[in-house]
Amino acid sequence: MTQRFFSGRESWVFRADALEELCGHHPDLVGQVLSAGEPLEYLLYSPLREVDAGPFGLKGPSGSHALAVTRDRLIVSRDPHQPGRSRTVCQVPFASILTVELGEALTLGWFVVRFAAAGQLASETVFFQSSGIEHFRGAVRAWRASGIATADSRRYAEGWDGICAQSPPYVRNQLAPLILEGERPQAVLHVDETWYPAAGRRTTCASAAGVCAVTDRALLLVQSERPYQPDALVFAVNATCLDRRVLRNITLARNESPSSELLTMALDIQVESVGLQVKMPVGRPAAGALEGFLAEARRAGGAQSC
């Protein structure tokens, strides 16, 4: 395949209709692992971002990337554009995926897939220019559409518009674009900012704003960064998506500090023998809604116990 000219520093993320439209070495990297006749459901190119870490403790090597979604797997190619560092291509079968994360903070965006590989937890992280997040949302929806909706006919009391309206704009703007057409909410928990007195400061944020939604297809969890003071602007927000069939348990733990009234909800996720725990602090304002949410989550299926 003829290499398309590029610098790795193109101005924007773009969606491609064919491998030949990708830049640089990425057509060859993705093409070498595609099976003959394997259809591409979604394909994008992301130029180089020279960062290796982001909010929420995210880490990953920098480079330009291509992301391909087929009928049963994700393919991520990386060109580090650095002497002595090899180009890579990673294949992630849908059946091995634990979580997919997507988020942004100012000009930085990120896509993270966590998966089981050879009995261990592995991950692939793509940092990108946040102006291209809509293209990555399309890729996440393409992956999510491969899941199977349950036959459960129950429906949450509100539609998505009402549910999203209860969250701050920076939270609902990350949740709404990931919802699939026809997807039905079955249990939703809203988490408000919770502030407590702290030594040397007037208050500290113990739990940031967020939302956790169980649907007939998945579990969607959106968390914002903790602001440094009340009413401060929030820039970093992370959305975590998982097929609810990989959810094994939901537990609650009471924190020792900053207040014994703060709870942490933990989602235990497992694929084969590989496990992962996703945590969400739940402050006092949301604690009263926890019992109902957990009961609904249990009836919705997925978790073995709550």
N, C-alpha and C positions, 0 to 999 in steps of 0.2 A: 504494500500500500504506500503510495507516495506521501511523504511527510508534508503537511501543510505548513507554510511559513508562519512562525509566531515567535514572540519574545517571552511568553509566559506572563507578561505584564499587561495583558489586554485590559480594557477599561471596565468590562462588565461580565457578569455571569450570563450565559445564554443557553437556550434550549436548542438542541440539534435534532434533526429528523433522520440523520444517517451517520454512520461512523465517519464517513469522509468529511463531514462538516466539523468534526472535532479538530482542535489545534495540536500541532507538534506531534509527539510520539503517542498520544492517547488513542488514535484510531488503531494502531498496532497493538497497544497494551490491552485494550478491551477486546479487539478482534481475535487475539490469540487464545482467549478462553471461551469465546462464544461457540456453541455447538452449531453445526451446519443447520441452517433453517431456523435457528432459535430467534423468535421475534423479540424486538425491543419495544417494550411498552412505554418507556420514558428514557430520555437521554439528555444530559446537560454537560456543559463545560464550565469550569470555574478557574479563573486565573490565579496566579500566585499571590498569597498573602504571607508576608514574612513575619509570622507570629507562631509561637509554639505553645501558648497557654491563653486561657480566657477565664471569664467569670465561672463561678460554681465549681472551681477546682479542675476545670477542663484542661487537658494537655494533649498535644499531638504534633507530629512533625509538619513543618510548613511545606508548601509546594503548590503546583497547579494540579487540578484534578478533573477527572471525568467521573460521572455517576450514571450508571445504567440500571434500569429496572426491567427485568424480564418477567416471565410468567411465574417463576418460582425462586428467583434469587436477585440479590443486589450485587453489582460489580463496581468496585471503586479502584480507579487507577490513580497513581501519584507520580509526578515528576518533581523531585526536590530542587532541581536547578542548582545543584551544588556539586563541585568536584569531589569525587570519592564516594558519593552517595547514589545508590542504585535506584532506578525506577522500579515501582512495584505495582502489582495488581492483586486485589483481594476479592475473592468470591464468597458471598454470604448467603447460603440457602435460607429461604424464608422460615423453614422449620427450625433453624438454629437461632433465630433472633429472640433476644430477651426484651430489649427496648430500643426505640429509636428516639433521639432527642433532636430538637431544633430550637434555636433561639437567636437572640440578637442583643447587642448593647452598643448603641450609637452606630458607628460604621462597621463594627465587627459582627459577623454572623457565624454560626457553627451548625454542623450536622454531625451527629454521633450515632453510630450503630454499635450496640453491645450484643455479643453473640457467643454461643458455645462453639469451641473449636478444639478437637482432640481432648475432650474432657476438661477443658479449662476455659475461664472467662477471657474473651478477647474483645478488642474494640477497634474501630476505624473512625478517625476524626477528620473532618474537613472544615478548615476555617476559610471564610469567604467574605467578600464585600457585601454588607448587609442589604445594599440596594438590590441584590439578586435573590432575596429570600423567597419571593413568590415562586421562582423556578424550583427551589428546593421544597417548598410546600407542595408543589405539583408532584414531585418525586415521592414525598411522604404519602400523599393521597393515593398515588398509584400503588404503593406497597400496601397501604391499608385496605384498598379495594380488593386485594387478594384474599382477605379474611372472609369468614362465613358468618352471616348474621344468624342469630338464634331464632327459634320459632316462637319465643316468648311473646305473647300478645300484649303484655302490660305496657303501660306508657307513663312516663313521668307526668306530674300534674301540669307542668308548663312546657311550652315549646322552647326551642333553642334561643329565640330572640329574648324571651323573658329571662332565661337562665343567664345568658351573656350580659344582659343589662345590669345584673346584680354585682358584677365584678368591675373593678377600675378599668379604664380604657386600655392601659398597657397589658392587662391580663386578658381581657376579651379579644383584643386584637391579635393575640397569639393563639387563642383557642378556636375562634370562629373559622379561620381559613383551613383548619385541619379536619373539620366535620364533613363527612361524606353525604352526598345526596341520599335522602331516605333513611339516614342513620337516626335511631331513636334513643333519647336519653332515658335511663331507668333509675339512676340515683345520682344526686349531685350534692357535693359539700363545698360551701364557700368558706374561705378562711380570710379573716380581716387582719390587718396589722394589729399587733398586740404590743403595748409598751409597758415597761416596768422601771421603777426607780433603780438607779445604778450608782455605785460609788464614784465620785468625781465628775459625774454628769447628771443632768436632770433625769434623763430616761434612756433606756436602751431598747431596741426593737428585738423582741424575743421570737416573733413569728411574722413573716412578711405576707402580703396579700397573695392569694392563690385560689385555685379551684381544682377539684377532683371530680371527674364525671365517669360513671360507669354507663356504657351504652350497650346496645344489642350486639355490638361488634368488638368493643375494645374498652380499655381504661385510658382516659386522657387526664394528665396531671400537668397543670401550669403553675409555676412558682416564680415569683419575682425576687430580686435581690432585696436584702434588708436595708432600708434607708437609714441614714445616719441621724436623722432627726425627723419629727413629725412634719408632715406636709412637704417634705423634700421630694424633688423629682426622682422618679425611678427609671433607670435606663436599661438594666439587664433583666431579661425575662427568659425562662427556659421552659419548653414544653416537652413532656415525656409521653410517648405513646407505646402501648403494649397490647397485644392480643390478649383478651381476658382469659383465654384458655391456658396461658402460662402463669397466671396468678394462683399461688398456692395457699396464701394465708394473708390476713390483715390483722395486725396487732397494734395495741396502744401501750405506750409507756409513759409514766409520769416523770418529768424532769426534776432533777435536784435543784437546778438553778436555771434562770434567775428567779423563778417562782415555782413552787410546788403545784401551782394550778396549770402550768403549761404541759400539754401533752404532745407526744410525737406519734404520728401514725406511720407505721412501717408496712410496706408492701413487700411480701416475700415472693419472688419470682423464680421460676425454675424451668429449664429446658434440659431434658435428660438428667444428668447428674450435676449440672452446673447451675448454681444459684446466684441470685443477686438481690439485694435489698435496697429499695428506694424509700427515703424518709421524707416526711412532710410535717414540720412543726404546726401544731394546731393550738391557737391561743384561746383564752377564756371566752371570747364572743362566739366562737364556733363550737365550743365543747357541748353545748346543749343540743346541737344538731347531730352530734356524732352517733348517738344510739340509733336514730332513725336511718342515717346513712348506712351504717354497718349492716343493719337488718336488711335494707334494700339490696346492698351489695351481695349479701349472702344469698338472697332469693334470686338475684340476677344470674347466679352461677359463676363458675370460674374458680373462686376461692373455695378451698376445702373446708375452711373454718374461719370464723371472724371473732 
